[in-house]
C-alpha cells in the first residue's frame, strides 16, 4: 500500500471512531413533565369517549375493555359472520 492510501484509511477510521462521540444526552430535562396521576383521573373533555366519566376507575376500565374488543379481529369476524 502506498503511504497516501494508508493515510486516507487511517483518517477514515479516526473519523468513524469519533462519530459516536457526538450523541446528545437523553435525560429528561426541565421542559419534560412527568405525570404520576392515574390515567382514569381525566383528560381534556374533547377527547373523552361517550360513557366515560372522568375520575371513575370502573367506567374507565369498562371503556378500555370495550375499545379492546373493538380491535379484536376474532370477535369482530365472529360477529360479522353470517349465521347458518
Rosetta blueprint (number, residue, H / E / L):
1 X L
2 X L
3 X H
4 X H
5 X H
6 X H
7 X H
8 X H
9 X H
10 X H
11 X H
12 X H
13 X H
14 X H
15 X H
16 X H
17 X H
18 X H
19 X H
20 X H
21 X H
22 X H
23 X L
24 X L
25 X L
26 X L
27 X L
28 X L
29 X L
30 X L
31 X L
32 X L
33 X L
34 X L
35 X L
36 X L
37 X L
38 X L
39 X H
40 X H
41 X H
42 X L
43 X L
44 X L
45 X H
46 X H
47 X H
48 X L
49 X L
50 X L
51 X L
52 X L
53 X L
54 X L
55 X L
56 X L
57 X H
58 X H
59 X H
60 X H
61 X H
62 X H
63 X H
64 X H
65 X H
66 X H
67 X H
68 X H
69 X H
70 X H
71 X L
72 X L
73 X H
74 X H
75 X H
76 X H
77 X H
78 X H
79 X H
80 X H
81 X L
82 X L
83 X L
84 X L
